Amino acid sequence: MAKALELQFITQLGKTARVSIDAPIEPVDTDQVKQVMDTLIATNVIQSSSGPLVTAEGARVIERNVTEYEV
């Protein structure tokens, strides 16, 4: 089962941008996640096609199951 922490931001043009982090440490520390998101916004290290990140919108853990078949 694969898990990823998805950070959701609002960009300068009002669109949603997402940053995904594989295999997050659980349980997720929401205070630490908020601090990292604020740092990403303040340092402007991530650019999207709709401009820089301006607001932290949310975070979520996404879990998916993958079943591979030999063909």
Secondary structure by P-SEA (a helix, b strand, c coil): cbbbbbbbbbccccbbbbbbbccccccccaaaaaaaaaaaaaaccccccccccccccbbbbbbbbbbbbcc
